[in-house]
Amino acid sequence: MPDQWTPPSQRRRGIDFTALGVPAGRYVLPDVTDFLVGPTGTQDGAARINAYLSGSATLDSLQPTEVAFIRDHFLQAAEEQRQKCVAYFETKVPRRYAGAQPTAIAAAWAQSVVTNPDDTRSLLIVGPTGTGKTHYAYSVLRAVAETGRTTGWAAYTAADLYARLRPRTGRDSEAEFENIADTDVLFIDDLGAAKLTEWTEEVTYRLINHRYEQCRPGIFTSNVPPQQLRDALGERIASRLTEMCERVALKGDDRRKGMAA
């Protein structure tokens, strides 16, 4: 007899999305009556599908047509969820960056974020003005959206972030800080561009330190050369960014000058 009782809900097998070839996620279960109206649908097959979905049978107990029915349902649900996430991204980001397309590296980082966020290092994207840091960062956020996983994200320029968090009458700046600090993926653009004051340094330190301690991934861009981060942001902030981030260095001329010409 087992030493410890396990609730039935925990004894049931989960749906093996990997074996089905479906991205992991939370989906509505298929309606088995839809299987019965198909050309290969049988009562026995419906019973086997129900047994699998309830966790009392394994995937290999199903016939190929039954596995295909389940797989097709979840693939369609995954695609619908992906489209919703991408549409949300495209309506929430600045219009200039709505079409940013991720690289393979950005897609790999995004996949790591949605599957194992606690062990995914943040990105620090550095380079001179006009080398495409902001565009690259938004392409990474698109990659997160394209996973189809519901992942909260927020994007601010450093200047907008400080304006949002500056104390003022009728607004709970501390509650606002907590909402931003706890976002699943946080993107801060132009870190180090604003004039460093005692208040901006303290706000930035609290934000970076919170995400450092809670192992929450983020995306940060900066025009400041890495060796000058301590002067621009302060020792405490630069030290944490160095430890928590993978550095992405972009090089080249200012693209905006070329467009203006």
QUIPESUL-V514215 format. One line per field, one symbol per residue. ss: DSSP state (2 for helix, 1 for strand, 0 for the rest). phi: phi as a letter, one per 30 degrees, with the letter a starting at -180 (. if undefined). burial: b if it has 9 or more other C-alpha atoms within 8 Angstrom, else e. Layout:
# QUIPESUL-V514215
ss: ???
phi: ???
burial: ???
This chain:
# QUIPESUL-V514215
ss: 000000022220000022220000000000022222000000222222222220000022200222222222222222222222222222220022200000022222222222202220011111000000222222222222220000001111122222222001001022222222200011111000000002222222222222222200011111000222222220222222222211111000002222220
phi: .ddbdceedcddddddddddicedlcbddddddddddddcdbddddddddddddicbcdddcdeddddddddddddddddddddddddeddcceeecdcecdddddddddddddcbddccddcccbldeicjdddddddddddddddiddbdbbbbdeddddddcdeadibdddddeddddceebccccidjddddbedddddddddddddddchcdbbbcaddeedcddddcjeddddddddccdccccbkddddddddd
burial: eeeeeeeeeeebbeeebeeeebeeeeeeeeebeebbeeeebeeebbebbbbbbbbbbbeeebeeebbebbbebbbebbbebbbbbbeebbeebeeebbebebeeebbebbbbbbeebbebbbbbbbbbebbbbebbbbbbbbbbbbbbbebebbbbbbeebbeebeeeeeeebeebbeebbebbbbbbbbbbbeebeeebbebbbebbbbbbeebbbbbbbbbbbeeebbebbbeebbbbbeebbbeeebeeebbeeeeee
